[in-house]
Amino acid sequence: MLELVRRASAEKIPVTAMGAMTGVAGGAVGQAGWGISLSKLNAISIEPGRATAGPGALLRDVQQAAARAGQFYAPDPTENTSSIGGNIAANASGSRSFKFGATREHVTALRVVLMDGRAIEMRRGERVDFDVPAIRLPKTTKHSAGYRLAPGMDLIDLFIGSEGTLGIVTQAELRLLPAPGELTGGVVFFRSEEAALDAVDRWRPIGLRMLEYLDAASLAMMDVPQKAALIVEWEGDVDLDMTGALEEESWFAMSASDREKFRKFRHALPERVNDRIRKSGFMKLSTDYAVPVEHGREMLAIYRKMLRSENVIFGHVGDAHLHINTFSGSQEEFEANKSLMTDLAREAVRLGGTVGAEHGLGKRKAHLLAIQYSPEEIEAMRAVKRRFDPEWLLGRGTLFGD
């Protein structure tokens, strides 16, 4: 790896780090130069309280290795065949981030190769040794758009969420938690969307591990004729106030195999969405916007006002982070939907939110950076980029566009 990077730097060859290639923002798609696959750097070592993993290790393999040792790795992006390096690059999260937070909260050390050919190691608590200005952060529980800059910040936090534009992660140390006790999962159906949102407000503070939402269009795509659903999971005893819920029609399970069926049910929705979009012949257009939890209903009302009823709305409602997917039947509709995505990004930022909550911006959504941040804040990020990659070779086109 070091020799490859040194040669690329000497010959001014752009480099793009590639992992499992499951990302949706195009960060691992090279524009020019070399693509360096990290998939073979997939070793996993488990010790009490921590895992050491290569960037090519798959999330599901880390989770399974931890479970065999009676431990638990909390981050759980929907696509569990994603790589640990990709998760770190995007500060990925997922459904259980509602309780446990995003990847950033679970990385305790990194080894990173820089474009000058050095390999550096850093641990949680080591500070940056140069001046870093503070930039505005959204008032959301999840955020993955741009560099998270602050004076005296942890050096490790500079690389997490940087989407492979500052260095190439070659090893990570991850925090493991004790294996959970008795878990219960459920898919709870509701008479109306409003009833489901009322339940979100009641259930958000009671200690759930997961609080996910599927709207009527999403359920219809799953051949379930209901108005709304919440997917929940909790440990121990939790009292769910089922007001407005269709309790008899809802699904509950305590076994790991049945709870896995619920995960697959949730995961099947984006797969069906992707299948429909592929058949249409148009590129997928979707959002990764989140807003402060107190504005969750307001953002959903904006979606309802601006979207057609067939568009699906689903996702991490506990964090006020709902995904939408649009369907285009013509070039005219596709262009209109592209414009709509930008308009909705502005609405999210207006409410104190983020244009990228868990996927990063990559290349496909790099234009949204200027909606989130001022020119001065983006220039501060560019200054950090130039410090680590003065020739602008690493991850070219990602985050900052062309």
N, C-alpha and C positions, 0 to 999 in steps of 0.2 A: 504493500500500500504506500509506504513512504517513498519508495523509488518511483512509483507511478506518478504520485503527486509532484515530486520534485521535477520529474521530466516534463510534466504538463506545465508547471510554472515556468521552467526554463524556456520552453518552446511556445509559450503563450497559447496553450490549448485549453479551451473551455472544458470543464468537468462537471458532470451531473451524477450525484450519488443516487443509486437505485436500490430499492429493497424488494418488498413483495408486490409492488405495483398495484396496490388496492386503493390508492388515493383517488379522490374525485376532483381535485383542483389542478392536476397536471404538474405538480412540482417535480416529479421524478421523470418527466418526459424531457429529454434533452433537446435543446435548440440547435446545438452545434458541438463539435469536438467529441470528447469521450464520455461514454456512460460507464460508470464503475459499479458493477453489481456487488452488493454486500451480502447476498443470500447465503454464501458459504460460511460467513462469519456468524455461525448460529449456535455456538456452544452455550450451554446453560449449566450453572453451578448453583446449588441451593444450600444455604446455611441458615442457622436460626436467625430469623429477622431480616434476611436479605437474600437476594438472588443476584448473581453476576451473569450477564447475558451479552452475547454479541448482537450487533445491530440487525443481523439477518434472522435472529431467533423469532419465531412466530409467537404472537400473543397467546394463542391457545396452548402452545407447548410450555410457555412459562407458567400459565395458569395451572396446567395439569401437573407440572413438576412440583409446583408449590403445594398443590392439594395432596400429592402423594406424601409430602413431608409434613402434613398436618398444618399447612399455612395457606395464606390467601393473598393473591396479588389483585388489588382492588380495581385499577382502571380496566374498563371493558368496552371499548369501541364495538359497535354492532358487528363489524367485520373482524372476527377473531382470527382470521388468517393474515391479518396485517402484521407487519414486522415491528419489533421493538424500536428499531432505528426510525422508522416512519412515524410511530407514535410519539417519539421524542421530538422529531422535527416539527410536527404539527401541534404539539401539546394536546394530543388526542384525549378524549374523555369517554363519553358513552352514558348509558342509562344509570349506572351505579355511581357516577360522579355526583349525583344528587346528594348522596351522603358522604362519599369519600374524596371528592375533588378530582381534578384532572391529572394527567400524567406528571405534571410539574411537581405536585405534592408528594410523589412517590419515587423520585429520582434522587439518590444520595451521592452519586459520584459518576464522573464521565471521563473517558479517554477520548481525545479528539485530535485528529490530524488536520493541521492547518496548511494553507496553500504555499507557505514558505518551506514546507517539508518537515516541520517540527511536529512531534507528537507531545501533547500536553495532557496532564492529568489534573483533575480538580475535584474537590469535595464540597459538599454543602457547608456553607459558612465562610468560604474563601471569597474575598471581595475583589472587584475589578480594581486594577492598579492604574486607571486613567480616568479622566473626568467624563462623567456620563450625565447628561441633563435629564431632568424629569419630564416625561410626557404624560399627557392626560390618558387615563385608563377609563374604559366604560364602567358603569356602575352595575355590572352583571356578575353572575357567579361563574361564568365561563367566558374565556376570551382567547382567541388564537389568530390574531391579525396584526402582523408587524412585530418589531422588537419591543420587548417590555423593558423600557429604560427607566432607571432611577439612580440618583447619586448613591454610591456605596453599595450597589446591588451585588448579590451573589454572582460570581462569574458563571457558575453553572446555569443560572437562569437566563443568561445572555444567549446561550446555545439552544436551550429548550424553547421550541416554538419559532426558531429562526429559519426553519424549512430548508436546512442544508445549504444556506447561503454564507455561513461564516466558517464552517469547518465540517469535517466528516467524522461522525461518531463511530468509533471502532469497538467500544466496550462501555457498558453501563452497569452501575450497581443500583438495584431497585429495592425499595422497602417492602417487606412482607409483613402481613398482619397475621395474628392467630386465626386459624380456621373458624368460621362462624359456627354458632350453635344451631338449634333447630330453625329452619327457614320455612316460610310459607309464601307462596306466590299466588297471584290471582289475576284474572282478566275480568274486570267488573264492567258490565254494560249499564247504560243509563237511558232514561226516557228521552233526554234532550241534551244538547250541547251545554246549555246553561246549567243543568243539573250536574253534569260532569265537572264543569268549572267551579261550581259551588263546592263540590267534593274536594277538588284540588286545594282550595283555600282552607278547608277543614283539615285535610290530611298532610299538608306541607309541613306543619310543625311537630308531627307525632312520632318521628323517628323511622320513617320508611327508608329502605335502601334504594328503592326504585319507584319512580312516579312518572309514567309514560302515557301518552295520549294518542288515540286514533279517532279521526272524525268519521262521519257517515260515509263520505266518498272512499276513504281508506278501507273501511269495513266492507263496503260493497265490492271493492276490488278483491277482497279476501273471501267473498261469497258469504258474508255474515250480515244479515238484514237488521242491523241495529243503528241507533242514532249516534252513539258515541261510546267509547270504552276507555278505561284507565287500566294500564298494566302495572301491578304493584308487587313489591316483595318486601318482607320484613323478617326480622329475627326476634324470636321470643314472643311475648304477648303484646299485641297491639290491638286497640279497640277501634275498629273502623265504623264510623257513623255512616250507615248505608242509606241515608235519606236521599231519595231521588234515584236510587239504583234499582236495577232489575235483579234482585238478589237470587231469585230462583233460576234465572237464565245465565247467571255468571258462573265462571269456572274458577275453582280453587284447587291447589295441590300442595302437598308437603314433601313428596319424594323428589329426589334430584332428577329422576328421569322425566317426571311429569312437568317439573319446572323448566327443564330443557325444552320440552315441547312448546311452552309459552315463549321462550326465547326464539325458537325457530319460527313460531307464528309471527312474532314481531319482525323477524329478519326477512320473512317471506314477502312482506309488503314492498320494501324497496326493490326486491328482485322482480316482482310482478310489474312495478312501475318501470323499471329499466327495460323489461321485455317489451312493454307497450311502446316505450319511446324508441327502442331500436326498430320496431316494425314500422313506425311512422317515418323513419328516414331522417329525422332531425336530431340535433344534438340535445342532450339532456340539459335542462335549465332548472336549477333548484337553489334554494336558499340555505344558508347556515347562520342566519341572523338570530341574535338573542337580545332581550331587553331586561332591564331591572324587573324583579318579580312583581313589583307593585304595578307595572305597566303591561303585564302579560295579557290581560283581557283586552286592553286597549289595542295592543298589536294584533291580536287575533281578530278584533273587529275591523281593523284596517285591512287585513287579509280578506276577510269576508266581503268587504266593500269593493275591493279592487280586483278580486279573482273571480273566475267563472266557477260555478258550483261543482264542476267535474274535477277541478284541481284537488289533489289530496293534501291534507294537512295532518302531520303526525309528529311525534317525537317527544322531546324531553320537557314536558310541560312543567315539571317541578322546578326547573331552572328557567322558565319562561323562554325556552329555546325550542321552537317548533320549526320543523322543516316543511317547505312546500315544494311540490313538483308540478310543473305546467306541462300541458300536452299541446303540441302544435300539429295542425293538419295541413298547413300551407306555409309558404315562405313568408307571406304577410303576417300570419299569426306568430310565426317564430320571431320575426323582428319586433312585433308588438310585445311579446313575452320578454325578450331581452331588455327592452326599455322598461318594462314593468319591474323586472328584477332590480334595476338601478333605482327606480322610484321607491321601491320598498326598502332598499338599503338606506336611503336618506331618511325614511320614516323611522327606521330602527335607531339610527344615530340621533335623530331629533329627540327620541325618548330616553336618551342616555345609554343606548345599546351598542352592540358590536356588529360589524359586517361579517365577522368570522368567529364562530364560537368554538369549533372543534376540528375543522378540516384544514385550516390554513387557507391562504389565498392562492398559492401556487402561481401558475401562469394564467389560468382561465379567469381568475377573479382578481388579478393584480390591480385592475383599474379601480377596485373598490377602496384601495388604500387611501386614495385622495379624498374619499368621502368620510373616512374615519378620522383622518389626521390633517392638520394644517401643513402648508408647504414647509414651515420651519421645523415641525416635528419629523416630517419625512426626511428633510435634509440632515437632521440629527441621526436618524437611522442610517442614512447613506454614509455619514462620516464614520460610524462604527464599522460598516461594511468595508469601506476603504482601508480602515486600520488593519483588518484581518485579511483582506483580499484586494490589494490596491489595483490589480489588473482586471478586477471584475470578471474572474474566470469561473468561480464556483457557483453553480446553480443559476447560470445566466438566464434571465427572463423571469425567474421566480420572484415573486413578491413585489419587485420594483418595475416589472415589465421590461420592455426593450430599452 
